[in-house]
Amino acid sequence: DGRSYWAISIADSVNEETKESVPFIAEDHLRNDLDAVKSELLNRLRGLGSEDCKFAIDLIEDTNPMSVYASRSAEQVKIGPYLQKDGKVVLVGDSAHAMPLSYGQSAA
């Protein structure tokens, strides 16, 4: 039907003085201002100055802001301990990091 679905994850920054997390996009924008969400995404990607971001920039530019769903994802902080009796563990691929539940892949 010609539709594409895409997802992007951009980390929050950390305030150097307070060491507190600074949200990438303000909470009120996530719910009320999809134009601002789109603009913030584009500004962040353009600010990286990388040709590798061009595909994502083009995709976001072509996306109607009313089609954007934005939410904060919560990263899993603690993953264990799940060790063998000998204390060794092997992590391969996506098992080496937690998947944000908002991606719908955490149970996959």
Secondary structure, DSSP 8 states (H G I E B T S, - for coil): ------------EE-TTT--EE-SS-HHHHHH-HHHHHHHHHHHHHHTT-GGGHHHHHHHHTS-GGG-----------------TTS-----GGGGS---GGGT-TT-
